[in-house]
Amino acid sequence: MKRKVKIMGVDDSPFSFEDKNTRLVGVVVRAPNYLEGVLSCMVTVDGLDSTEKIAQMLNGSGHEKQIRGIMVNGACVAGFNAVDIEGLTELTGVGTMTITNNRPGESAVRDALRKHFPDWKERLDILEKGKKITIKIEEGKRSYELYARYCGMGGEEAIEMVDISRVRGSLPEPARMAHVIASALR
């Protein structure tokens, strides 16, 4: 992977569960941290439209031919609107990963889905797509772990995408910038 590769980071804006929709923000970053563009769209809170909306946000944006990876901050956006990384890779032609610095509580997620959604099995199947990886980061005396699922790339490429786009702390800049910008919008 080239050192100055373009990666799109994605995160959602704050919302309440009374809201029908919330904003998704996509940031186009030339690694490691040069912001090239900001995209946005609306998604349904607890819906199943995040995959298509992210693909539509990128495709036709003018950035789609240059993006070499999509990095979603978390496996779900807008509550339990699960991102289908295999579907997103297919719709965009770009390798995709979901990433978090919080260890996924898989049994708690399964229990919450089962409790709140009649289509919980479909949502769980979406969340289990791709390959799982734990990425260990050493930074001076500190060490971090990132938890990811990836599709459309190999494990070494997923690690490299994180390494070349991380400046400080655990979260890579595309995901971090998407989070910072999305947090300011409602």
N, C-alpha and C positions, 0 to 999 in steps of 0.2 A: 504494500500500500504506500502510495506517495506521501511524503511528509506534509504537503500542503493540500491534502485532499479536502473536498467539501463534504460536510456531514450536516444533515438536518436533525436538530433536536426538537422534541415535541413534549409539551406538557399542557395541562388544563388550568383554567382560571378558577378562582374560588367560586363556590356555589353552595346553595342549600338544597336539601332534598325536596323542598317545595318547588324549586325551579324546574322548569321543563327542559331547558337547555343551558349550556355554558359554552364559553369560548375555548377553543384549542389554539395554541400558538405554536407555530413552527419557525425555528430560527435556522438560517443557513449560515454555517460557520466554516471558514477556511481554517483548517487546523494550524496551530492549536487554538487560537482565540480571536480570529479576525471576523467580526460580524459582517456578513455580506447581504443579508436580507431578513425580513420578518414577514411571515405569512400568518393568516388566521382563518378560522372557520367556526361554525357552531356545531355542537354535537348534543345529542339527547342525554340527559342525566339518566343513568341506569339503562340506557338503550343498547342497541347492538349495531350502531352505525359508525363507530370510530374508525374502523379499517377503511371503509369507503371514503369517509370524509378526509382522512389524512392523505389518501391517494389523490383525491380530487384537489386538495390544497397544493400538493406538489406538482401534479401533472398539469401542464398548461401555465405554470407560474413563471417560466423563463429560466428556472434553476434546474429543472428536471434532468437535463442532459449532463449536468455537471456533478450532481450528487452521487457519492459513492457509498453512502451508508445513511440509514435512518436510525436514530437513537431515541426511543420513547422512554420518558421518565416514569417508570412503573409499568406494570402489565395491564392496568386498567386506567381509564381516564373517566371523568364525570361519574364518579361512583364506581359501579361495576360494569361499565361499558368496556368490555374486554377487547384488546387489540389483537387481531389475528395476524401474527407476524408472517405466517406462510402466505396468507391472502394478500397482505400488504406488499410482500416481496414480489408476488405474482403480478399485482396491479401496477407496480412501479418499475419493476426490473432492477430493484436496488436491495441489497442485503439489509436486513432489519434486525434490531435487537431491542429488547426491553431491558431496562437496567434500574437497579435500586441499591441503596446502601443499607437497607433494612432487610434482615433475613426474612424471606417469605414464610409466613405461617400457613403452610398448605392445608393443614386440617382445619384451621380456623376459617380460612377462605371457603373451603368446601362446605363447612357447617353454615356459614353466612349465606352462601349461594342457595343451599338446600332450603334454608328457612325463608328466604325472601323472594325466590324466583321459581316459577313453575318450569322454566326452561333451564334450570340450574346445570343439568348435564351438558347441554350445548355450550354454556358459558365456561364450564370447567374444561371441556374438551379444547376450547379456544385457548385457554390459559396454559394448557399442557403442551401446546404445539412448540416445535423447535427443540433445540438442544439446550440443556442447562449447563451453566458454567459458573464457578466462583472465581473471581479475579482478585488476586492478592496484590496489594500495592504497598511498597515500602517507601516512606518519605522521611528521611532522617531517622529520628527516634520513634516516629509514628508508623503504624501499619494500619491498613484499611482492608476491608473486603467489600467487593461489589458482587451482587448477584444478578445474573443475566440469563436470558434465553435469546437465542439467535437463530436466524434462518437466512439462507442465501449467501452464506460465507462459512469459512471454516473456523474452528476454535481459535487458532493462532491469529487469524485475521480479526476476529472479534476482540481479542486481547490487544492487538496492535491498534485497532480503531480507538480503544479506550486510552492506550498509552500515548498516542500522538495528539490526542485532543484534551488531555488533562493538564492543567497548569499547577494547581495546588489543591490540596484536599482530595477527597475521593471521587467526587462526581466530575465526569468529563464536561468541558465547556459547553458543547451543544445542549446537553440535558440541563446543565446549571443555568445557562442563559435563558432557555425556554421557561424554566421555572421562575426565574427572577422577573422576566417580562410578563408572563401569564399572571403572576401574583399581583401585579399592579392593575390588572384589568378585571372588569366585572360585567 
